[in-house]
Amino acid sequence: MRVQLDLNRHDKTENKYLFDQLYERQDQIEKAFGQSLEWLRLDDKKSSRVQLASSIDGYDRANWPEIVEWLVSHINALEKALKTPLMQLNKSLKQSLIAGTGDSDGTEN
């Protein structure tokens, strides 16, 4: 099982830019989350991912309450840890589009 943020916009370049910007804030995000995350840029794919995974037998019904508790707890923590950095990135992207500065990588057209 895992909780994750998928960066899967239509443009691969945007996904990698967003991932890189979040990765620059890795320490801040992981501190807010409360533990280390797995950072998967996935250069050969369109998307990128930030995740935390845990092994458990999901077919064993006795584990289901533990699974639900783990998923709820960790997705809430991930959302809280990523909320501010994602809002900042969104604001930055919107400002660059409004200003006509061009691409998400900050270069001008």
C-alpha positions in Angstrom: 0.0 0.0 0.0 1.1 3.5 -0.5 0.2 7.2 -0.4 1.5 9.4 -3.2 1.4 12.6 -5.1 1.4 12.0 -8.8 2.6 14.8 -11.0 0.9 13.9 -14.2 0.0 17.0 -16.2 -0.3 16.9 -19.9 3.3 18.2 -20.4 6.3 16.1 -19.3 8.4 19.2 -18.9 5.9 20.8 -16.5 5.8 17.6 -14.5 9.6 17.5 -14.2 9.8 21.2 -13.3 7.2 20.8 -10.6 9.0 17.7 -9.2 12.3 19.6 -9.2 10.8 22.5 -7.4 9.2 20.3 -4.7 12.5 18.3 -4.5 14.3 21.6 -3.6 11.9 21.7 -0.6 12.5 18.1 0.3 13.7 18.7 3.8 10.9 21.1 4.6 8.3 18.7 3.2 9.7 15.6 4.9 9.9 17.5 8.2 6.3 18.5 7.9 5.3 14.9 6.9 7.3 13.4 9.8 9.4 10.9 7.9 11.3 10.4 4.7 9.5 10.1 1.4 10.5 8.3 -1.8 11.2 10.9 -4.6 10.7 9.3 -8.0 11.5 11.7 -10.9 11.0 8.9 -13.4 12.9 10.6 -16.2 11.9 8.0 -18.7 8.2 8.6 -18.0 5.8 11.6 -18.4 4.9 11.7 -14.8 6.8 11.9 -11.5 5.8 10.8 -8.0 6.4 11.4 -4.4 5.4 8.5 -2.2 5.5 6.5 1.0 4.9 2.7 0.7 4.4 0.0 3.3 4.1 -3.7 2.9 1.1 -5.5 4.3 -1.1 -8.4 3.2 -4.2 -6.6 1.8 -5.9 -9.9 1.1 -6.1 -10.7 4.8 -9.3 -9.1 6.1 -7.8 -9.0 9.6 -5.4 -6.3 8.3 -8.1 -4.1 6.8 -8.6 -1.9 9.9 -4.9 -1.3 10.2 -4.7 -0.6 6.4 -7.5 2.0 6.6 -5.9 3.7 9.6 -2.5 3.8 8.0 -3.9 5.2 4.7 -6.0 7.9 6.3 -3.2 8.9 8.7 -0.6 9.1 6.0 -2.6 10.7 3.2 -3.7 13.4 5.7 0.0 14.0 6.7 1.1 14.1 3.0 -1.6 16.5 2.1 -0.7 18.8 5.0 3.0 18.6 4.1 2.5 19.4 0.5 -0.3 22.0 0.7 1.9 25.1 1.2 4.6 24.1 -1.3 2.0 23.3 -3.9 0.1 26.5 -3.4 3.4 28.4 -3.8 4.2 26.6 -7.0 0.7 27.2 -8.3 1.0 30.9 -7.6 4.4 31.1 -9.2 3.2 29.3 -12.3 0.1 31.6 -12.6 2.3 34.7 -12.2 4.7 33.6 -14.9 1.8 32.9 -17.3 0.2 36.3 -16.5 3.5 38.1 -16.9 4.1 36.2 -20.2 7.5 35.0 -19.1 6.9 31.8 -21.0 7.5 28.2 -20.0 7.3 26.7 -16.6 11.1 26.4 -16.5 11.2 30.2 -16.1 12.7 30.9 -19.5 11.3 33.5 -21.7 9.7 32.8 -25.1 
